[in-house]
Amino acid sequence: MNHAFPKTALSAVVCVSLITGCATTPENQQAIGAGLGAVAAGLTTGLLTGNVGYGLAAAAGGAALGWGAVKLAQYSSQQVRSPAEDQSLYGFTPAANTVLVRLNKGTASPDTVAPGQQVMVASDYSLSVPQNQSIASVEETWTLKKDGKVIFEAPPQNVQRSAGGYAVNATIPIPKNASAGTYVVETKVQAGTSSDINQAVFIVQ
């Protein structure tokens, strides 16, 4: 079976080859290398999803802002409340016959940082499961945006959860060449057909 290679993807490969050929001086190799890594990641995402243009645009945008090779430095997620404590604290009423999730809050600390520092993003959510089951499959995702554009998206965390309240924390290293401005971290939690999103904001000066 023959598969047509998207023209956009072919152009991207040619572009990467041309850039690699130009990276001949020590002072530009590091910057170009980070950019190529981001473009390659975006190209891979685009090919897998069928939207090469979007994948390349997101990668190029992240690389331009200094976020091309960023990964979460630390990640933790754990239960911190029982269902009864969750209901008492947040008034969260479990659904009897379906999975239900609700994000309660999201914070970024510190809320103002300099390039090269770190930001800890904390979220808290409540989960209920049907009475006839003990656990539910939950997906936790993080997306970083600037000026309304996605510049970094962490791989989803897929976990099995029982009913109760959960604390989720992630540490994000700020690249030394990150652009100044306001950044928004969106945390999304999905369980079955139920999902919720909250935001935490920090500023790079």
SERO-4910 file (N, C-alpha, C, O; in steps of 0.05 Angstrom, whole numbers):
BEGIN
 pado doro    nc1    nc2    nc3   cac1   cac2   cac3    cc1    cc2    cc3    oc1    oc2    oc3
  Met    A     17    -24      0      0      0      0     18     25      0     37     27     15
  Asn    A     12     44    -17     28     68    -19     14     90     -3    -10     95     -5
  His    A     30    104     13     20    127     29     33    152     19     58    154     17
  Ala    A     17    172     13     28    198      4     41    212     27     27    217     47
  Phe    A     66    220     25     79    235     46     70    264     44     74    276     23
  Pro    A     59    276     65     49    304     64     70    323     54     93    322     63
  Lys    A     62    341     36     81    361     26     92    378     48    115    386     48
  Thr    A     75    384     68     84    401     91    106    387    106    125    399    114
  Ala    A    102    361    110    123    346    125    148    344    109    170    347    120
  Leu    A    146    341     82    170    340     66    185    366     67    210    367     69
  Ser    A    170    388     66    183    414     68    197    418     94    218    429     95
  Ala    A    184    407    116    197    409    142    223    394    143    243    404    154
  Val    A    223    370    131    248    354    131    270    369    116    293    369    125
  Val    A    263    380     93    283    395     77    293    419     93    317    425     92
  Cys    A    274    432    107    282    456    123    301    448    145    321    461    149
  Val    A    295    425    159    313    416    180    341    410    169    361    416    181
  Ser    A    342    397    145    368    391    133    383    416    127    407    417    131
  Leu    A    369    436    116    383    461    109    394    475    134    416    485    134
  Ile    A    378    475    156    387    488    180    411    473    192    430    486    201
  Thr    A    410    447    191    433    431    201    458    438    187    480    440    198
  Gly    A    455    441    160    479    448    145    491    475    152    514    480    148
  Cys    A    474    493    161    483    520    168    495    521    196    509    541    203
  Ala    A    490    501    213    500    502    241    529    495    242    536    473    250
  Thr    A    546    514    234    575    508    233    591    523    253    615    519    255
  Thr    A    578    541    268    593    556    288    585    548    316    561    543    320
  Pro    A    604    546    334    597    537    362    576    554    375    560    543    390
  Glu    A    575    580    370    557    597    384    528    593    375    510    600    390
  Asn    A    523    582    351    495    579    344    486    550    344    462    545    340
  Gln    A    504    531    349    496    503    349    477    496    371    458    481    366
  Gln    A    480    507    395    463    500    417    434    510    412    415    495    416
  Ala    A    432    535    403    406    546    398    391    531    375    368    525    377
  Ile    A    406    525    354    394    512    332    387    483    339    366    473    331
  Gly    A    404    471    356    398    443    365    372    442    380    356    424    375
  Ala    A    367    461    398    342    462    413    319    466    395    298    453    398
  Gly    A    322    484    375    301    489    356    295    464    339    271    458    335
  Leu    A    315    450    330    311    426    314    297    404    330    280    390    320
  Gly    A    304    402    356    290    382    373    261    388    375    244    370    374
  Ala    A    254    414    378    226    421    380    211    417    354    189    407    354
  Val    A    224    424    332    212    420    306    208    390    300    187    382    290
  Ala    A    228    374    307    225    345    303    202    334    320    187    317    310
  Ala    A    200    343    345    177    334    362    151    342    350    132    327    350
  Gly    A    150    367    340    125    377    328    118    362    303     95    356    298
  Leu    A    139    355    287    134    340    262    123    313    268    105    303    255
  Thr    A    135    300    289    125    273    297     96    274    306     80    258    298
  Thr    A     90    294    322     62    297    332     44    302    308     22    291    307
  Gly    A     52    319    290     36    325    267     31    301    249      8    297    240
  Leu    A     51    284    245     48    261    229     29    241    242     13    228    228
  Leu    A     31    238    268     14    219    283    -15    228    283    -33    212    282
  Thr    A    -19    254    285    -46    265    287    -58    272    260    -82    277    257
  Gly    A    -41    273    239    -50    281    213    -51    311    209    -59    321    188
  Asn    A    -42    327    229    -42    356    227    -14    366    230     -5    376    251
  Val    A      2    362    208     30    369    209     34    399    213     52    407    228
  Gly    A     17    415    201     20    444    203     18    453    232     34    470    241
  Tyr    A     -2    443    246     -5    450    275     18    441    291     28    456    308
  Gly    A     27    416    286     50    406    302     75    423    299     88    429    318
  Leu    A     81    431    274    104    447    269    101    475    280    120    487    291
  Ala    A     77    486    278     72    513    289     76    514    319     88    532    329
  Ala    A     65    494    333     68    493    362     97    489    370    106    502    389
  Ala    A    111    472    356    139    468    362    156    493    357    173    500    374
  Ala    A    151    505    335    166    529    328    160    552    348    178    566    356
  Gly    A    135    554    356    128    574    376    141    570    402    152    589    414
  Gly    A    142    545    412    155    539    437    185    543    435    197    554    454
  Ala    A    197    536    413    226    539    410    233    569    409    253    577    421
  Ala    A    216    585    396    222    613    394    221    627    421    235    646    426
  Leu    A    204    616    439    202    628    466    221    615    486    221    622    509
  Gly    A    238    596    477    257    584    494    248    559    508    262    548    525
  Trp    A    225    548    500    213    525    514    216    499    497    202    479    503
  Gly    A    233    499    477    234    476    458    241    450    471    232    429    461
  Ala    A    258    449    492    268    424    503    260    420    532    273    405    547
  Val    A    239    434    541    231    434    570    215    409    576    199    400    561
  Lys    A    221    397    600    206    375    611    199    381    640    213    397    653
  Leu    A    178    368    651    172    372    679    195    361    696    204    338    691
  Ala    A    205    377    715    227    368    731    218    348    752    232    329    759
  Gln    A    195    353    764    184    335    784    153    333    781    141    352    772
  Tyr    A    142    310    787    113    307    785    104    288    807    116    267    812
  Ser    A     83    296    821     72    278    842     42    282    843     31    304    838
  Ser    A     28    260    849     -1    260    852     -9    240    873     -2    216    871
  Gln    A    -24    249    893    -31    230    915    -57    238    927    -66    261    927
  Gln    A    -70    218    939    -95    223    953    -90    237    980    -72    229    995
  Val    A   -106    257    986   -102    273   1010   -127    275   1027   -126    285   1050
  Arg    A   -150    265   1016   -175    267   1031   -193    242   1025   -191    231   1003
  Ser    A   -209    234   1044   -229    214   1040   -253    226   1026   -255    251   1025
  Pro    A   -271    210   1015   -296    222   1004   -311    239   1023   -322    260   1016
  Ala    A   -313    230   1049   -328    246   1069   -314    273   1074   -328    293   1077
  Glu    A   -287    273   1075   -272    298   1080   -275    316   1055   -277    340   1058
  Asp    A   -276    304   1032   -280    320   1007   -307    334   1007   -309    357   1000
  Gln    A   -327    320   1015   -354    331   1016   -356    353   1037   -369    373   1033
  Ser    A   -343    349   1060   -343    369   1082   -328    394   1074   -337    416   1080
  Leu    A   -305    391   1060   -288    414   1054   -299    430   1030   -299    454   1031
  Tyr    A   -307    416   1009   -315    429    984   -344    427    977   -353    438    957
  Gly    A   -360    412    993   -388    408    986   -391    391    961   -411    392    947
  Phe    A   -371    374    956   -371    357    933   -389    333    938   -383    316    955
  Thr    A   -411    331    923   -431    310    926   -426    288    906   -429    293    882
  Pro    A   -419    264    914   -413    243    895   -438    236    878   -461    238    887
  Ala    A   -433    228    853   -455    219    836   -458    189    840   -438    174    841
  Ala    A   -482    179    842   -487    152    849   -480    132    827   -470    110    833
  Asn    A   -485    139    802   -483    120    781   -463    127    759   -462    115    738
  Thr    A   -446    146    764   -426    154    744   -401    165    757   -401    173    780
  Val    A   -379    165    741   -354    177    751   -357    208    748   -367    218    728
  Leu    A   -348    222    768   -349    251    768   -323    263    779   -313    254    800
  Val    A   -312    283    765   -288    296    774   -292    326    774   -306    337    757
  Arg    A   -279    339    794   -280    368    795   -254    380    806   -245    371    827
  Leu    A   -242    398    791   -218    412    800   -227    435    819   -245    450    813
  Asn    A   -213    436    842   -221    456    863   -204    481    862   -215    503    866
  Lys    A   -178    479    856   -161    502    856   -135    496    841   -127    473    838
  Gly    A   -122    518    833    -96    515    820    -78    539    827    -88    562    825
  Thr    A    -53    534    834    -36    556    841     -8    552    829      0    530    823
  Ala    A      6    574    825     34    574    816     51    588    836     45    610    845
  Ser    A     73    576    845     90    587    865    120    584    858    129    561    853
  Pro    A    135    606    858    126    634    861    111    643    836    113    630    815
  Asp    A     96    664    839     80    674    816     96    692    798     87    700    776
  Thr    A    120    700    807    138    717    790    166    705    792    177    702    814
  Val    A    178    699    769    204    686    768    221    698    747    212    714    730
  Ala    A    247    692    749    266    700    729    274    676    712    272    653    721
  Pro    A    283    680    688    293    658    672    314    642    687    331    653    700
  Gly    A    313    615    685    332    598    699    321    587    725    333    569    737
  Gln    A    299    599    735    287    590    761    266    568    755    264    558    733
  Gln    A    251    561    776    231    540    774    204    550    785    204    567    802
  Val    A    183    539    775    156    545    785    142    519    792    143    500    777
  Met    A    130    517    816    115    494    824     85    500    820     75    519    831
  Val    A     73    483    804     44    486    798     29    465    814     35    441    812
  Ala    A     10    473    830     -5    455    847    -35    456    840    -46    478    837
  Ser    A    -47    433    838    -76    431    833    -88    411    853    -75    394    864
  Asp    A   -114    415    857   -129    398    876   -155    390    863   -169    407    852
  Tyr    A   -161    364    863   -187    356    851   -201    335    868   -189    321    884
  Ser    A   -227    333    863   -244    314    876   -254    293    856   -259    300    833
  Leu    A   -256    268    865   -265    247    847   -285    229    862   -281    222    885
  Ser    A   -307    223    848   -326    203    858   -329    181    837   -326    186    813
  Val    A   -334    157    847   -338    134    829   -365    121    836   -375    124    858
  Pro    A   -377    107    817   -403     94    822   -401     74    846   -379     64    852
  Gln    A   -423     70    858   -423     53    882   -416     24    876   -407     10    894
  Asn    A   -419     16    851   -413    -12    844   -384    -16    834   -378    -38    825
  Gln    A   -367      4    837   -339      1    830   -321     16    850   -330     35    862
  Ser    A   -296      7    852   -279     18    873   -259     38    862   -250     56    877
  Ile    A   -252     37    836   -232     55    824   -242     64    797   -260     53    785
  Ala    A   -228     85    787   -234     96    760   -208    103    747   -188    110    761
  Ser    A   -207    102    721   -184    111    705   -184    141    703   -204    152    694
  Val    A   -162    154    710   -161    183    710   -137    192    693   -115    180    694
  Glu    A   -141    212    677   -119    224    661   -114    252    669   -132    269    669
  Glu    A    -89    258    677    -81    285    686    -62    297    665    -42    284    658
  Thr    A    -68    321    655    -52    333    634    -46    362    641    -61    375    655
  Trp    A    -23    371    631    -14    399    635     -8    412    608      5    400    591
  Thr    A    -17    437    605    -11    452    581     -2    480    588    -15    493    605
  Leu    A     20    489    577     30    516    582     24    534    558     30    526    536
  Lys    A     13    557    564      6    576    543     18    604    548     22    612    571
  Lys    A     23    618    527     31    646    528     17    661    506     19    653    483
  Asp    A      4    683    513    -11    698    493    -31    681    478    -36    685    454
  Gly    A    -43    662    492    -64    645    481    -54    623    463    -70    608    452
  Lys    A    -27    619    461    -16    598    444     -3    577    461     11    583    481
  Val    A     -7    551    454      6    529    468     35    528    461     43    527    437
  Ile    A     53    529    481     82    527    476     94    503    489    117    496    483
  Phe    A     80    488    506     90    464    518     67    447    529     49    458    541
  Glu    A     68    421    524     47    404    534     61    378    545     74    364    530
  Ala    A     57    373    570     69    350    583     54    324    575     30    326    570
  Pro    A     67    302    574     54    276    568     32    271    589     37    277    612
  Pro    A      9    260    581    -12    254    600     -3    234    621     13    216    616
  Gln    A    -13    237    646     -8    218    667    -34    202    671    -54    213    679
  Asn    A    -32    176    665    -56    159    668    -53    142    693    -34    126    696
  Val    A    -73    145    711    -72    131    737    -99    119    744   -119    126    732
  Gln    A    -98    101    763   -123     89    774   -128    102    802   -111    102    819
  Arg    A   -153    112    805   -159    127    830   -184    116    843   -204    108    829
  Ser    A   -184    116    869   -209    111    885   -221    138    891   -209    159    887
  Ala    A   -245    138    902   -259    163    908   -245    179    929   -233    167    948
  Gly    A   -245    205    927   -233    223    948   -220    247    935   -226    254    912
  Gly    A   -203    261    951   -190    285    942   -161    281    936   -148    266    950
  Tyr    A   -151    294    915   -123    289    906   -108    316    902   -119    336    893
  Ala    A    -83    315    910    -65    338    906    -45    330    884    -33    309    885
  Val    A    -42    347    864    -24    343    842     -4    366    840    -12    389    839
  Asn    A     22    359    840     42    380    839     62    374    817     70    351    812
  Ala    A     71    394    803     91    392    782    110    416    783    101    438    788
  Thr    A    135    410    779    155    432    778    164    437    750    172    418    736
  Ile    A    162    462    741    168    469    714    194    486    714    193    508    725
  Pro    A    216    477    702    239    493    700    236    515    678    227    510    656
  Ile    A    243    539    685    241    562    667    266    564    650    288    568    662
  Pro    A    265    561    624    290    563    608    304    590    612    292    610    617
  Lys    A    330    589    609    346    613    613    340    634    592    345    658    596
  Asn    A    330    625    569    324    644    547    294    647    543    285    655    522
  Ala    A    278    642    565    249    645    563    242    674    559    254    692    571
  Ser    A    222    679    542    213    706    538    198    717    562    184    702    575
  Ala    A    201    742    568    186    755    590    157    756    583    149    757    560
  Gly    A    140    755    604    111    757    599     95    740    618    106    728    637
  Thr    A     69    738    613     51    723    630     46    695    618     40    693    594
  Tyr    A     49    674    634     45    647    625     22    635    641     18    640    664
  Val    A      7    618    627    -16    605    639    -13    574    637     -8    564    615
  Val    A    -15    561    660    -14    532    660    -42    521    664    -55    527    684
  Glu    A    -51    506    645    -78    493    647    -74    464    656    -60    449    644
  Thr    A    -88    458    677    -89    430    687   -116    419    680   -137    430    686
  Lys    A   -116    395    667   -141    382    660   -141    354    672   -121    339    670
  Val    A   -163    347    684   -167    321    695   -192    309    683   -213    321    683
  Gln    A   -189    285    672   -212    271    659   -215    243    670   -195    229    674
  Ala    A   -240    236    676   -246    209    686   -272    201    672   -293    212    677
  Gly    A   -270    181    654   -293    174    639   -302    197    621   -286    208    607
  Thr    A   -328    204    622   -338    226    606   -337    252    622   -345    273    611
  Ser    A   -328    252    646   -327    276    663   -299    288    662   -279    273    665
  Ser    A   -297    314    659   -271    328    658   -274    356    669   -296    367    670
  Asp    A   -252    367    678   -252    394    688   -224    406    683   -204    392    681
  Ile    A   -223    433    681   -198    447    675   -196    471    694   -216    485    699
  Asn    A   -172    476    705   -167    501    719   -141    513    709   -126    501    694
  Gln    A   -135    537    718   -111    552    708    -95    563    732   -106    571    752
  Ala    A    -69    564    728    -51    577    746    -33    596    729    -25    589    707
  Val    A    -28    620    739    -14    640    724     12    648    738     13    651    762
  Phe    A     34    651    722     59    661    732     71    680    712     64    679    688
  Ile    A     89    697    721    101    718    704    131    713    703    144    709    724
  Val    A    143    714    680    172    713    676    181    742    671    171    755    652
  Gln    A    199    751    687    209    779    684    238    779    673    249    800    669
***
